[in-house]
């Protein structure tokens, strides 16, 4: 981690618990790849909370339209964030999907040779 986050205006709003986690991450001297993995875990955590909110909305007799609109916007942002992090991390585990479709590089090389 760089010292840039120390000068961030966000620091004024960070709770002591969050500060503890950020300090621990900085002390651990994690790699950029590890930081991306942590980001993905955090996205999973937020998505779980997000889905719980949806369940609450669905359980209401007449859900608030503004709350649903905000939920939908948050959902789009979460999806974009997940796609970005997964793209940067690469898709090592997703190679099985390509093999099933027959359009992976390995399949093309085997078919040509």
C-alpha positions in Angstrom: 0.0 0.0 0.0 1.2 3.5 -0.6 1.1 6.4 1.8 -1.4 8.1 -0.5 -4.3 6.7 1.5 -2.9 8.4 4.6 -3.5 11.8 3.0 -6.9 10.9 1.7 -10.0 12.9 2.8 -11.7 9.6 3.4 -9.5 9.1 6.5 -11.5 11.6 8.4 -14.6 9.5 8.0 -13.0 6.1 8.7 -14.1 4.3 11.8 -11.5 2.9 14.2 -12.4 -0.7 13.2 -11.8 0.1 9.5 -8.5 1.9 10.4 -7.4 -1.2 12.2 -8.0 -3.3 9.1 -6.3 -0.8 6.8 -3.3 -0.6 9.1 -3.1 -4.4 9.3 -3.2 -4.6 5.5 -0.4 -2.0 5.2 1.7 -3.8 7.8 1.3 -7.1 6.0 2.8 -5.6 2.9 0.4 -7.5 0.7 1.0 -7.9 -3.0 -1.3 -6.2 -5.6 -2.7 -9.6 -6.4 -3.6 -10.1 -2.8 -5.2 -6.7 -2.6 -7.4 -7.6 -5.5 -8.3 -10.9 -3.8 -9.2 -9.0 -0.7 -11.3 -6.6 -2.9 -13.2 -9.6 -4.3 -13.9 -11.0 -0.8 -15.2 -7.5 0.3 -17.4 -7.4 -2.8 -18.8 -10.8 -1.9 -19.5 -9.4 1.6 -21.3 -6.4 0.3 -23.3 -8.4 -2.3 -24.5 -10.7 0.5 -25.8 -7.7 2.4 -27.3 -6.3 -0.8 -29.2 -9.6 -1.4 -30.5 -9.5 2.2 -31.9 -6.0 1.4 -33.7 -7.5 -1.6 -35.2 -10.2 0.5 -36.5 -7.5 2.8 -38.0 -5.6 -0.1 -39.7 -8.7 -1.5 -41.1 -9.4 2.0 -42.8 -6.0 2.2 -46.4 -5.6 1.1 -45.7 -2.4 -0.8 -41.9 -1.8 -1.1 -40.8 1.8 -1.4 -40.2 2.7 -5.1 -37.2 4.9 -4.2 -35.6 2.2 -2.2 -36.0 -0.3 -5.1 -34.5 2.3 -7.5 -31.5 2.8 -5.2 -31.1 -0.9 -4.8 -31.1 -1.4 -8.6 -28.5 1.3 -9.0 -26.3 -0.3 -6.3 -26.7 -3.6 -8.0 -25.4 -2.2 -11.2 -22.4 -0.7 -9.4 -21.6 -3.9 -7.6 -21.8 -5.8 -10.9 -19.4 -3.4 -12.6 -17.0 -3.5 -9.6 -17.0 -7.3 -9.6 -16.4 -7.5 -13.3 -13.5 -5.0 -13.1 -11.8 -6.9 -10.3 -12.3 -10.2 -12.0 -11.0 -8.9 -15.2 -7.9 -7.5 -13.5 -7.4 -10.8 -11.6 -7.8 -12.8 -14.7 -10.0 -15.8 -15.2 -7.9 -18.8 -14.3 -10.9 -20.7 -12.9 -13.1 -19.8 -15.8 -11.1 -21.7 -18.4 -13.5 -24.6 -18.2 -16.3 -22.4 -19.7 -14.1 -21.7 -22.8 -13.3 -25.4 -23.2 -17.0 -26.3 -23.2 -17.7 -23.8 -25.9 -14.7 -25.0 -28.0 -13.3 -21.5 -28.6 -10.3 -21.5 -26.3 -6.8 -21.0 -27.6 -5.8 -24.6 -26.6 -8.8 -26.0 -28.6 -7.8 -24.0 -31.6 -4.2 -25.2 -31.5 -5.3 -28.8 -31.1 -7.7 -28.5 -34.0 -5.1 -27.0 -36.3 -2.3 -29.5 -35.5 
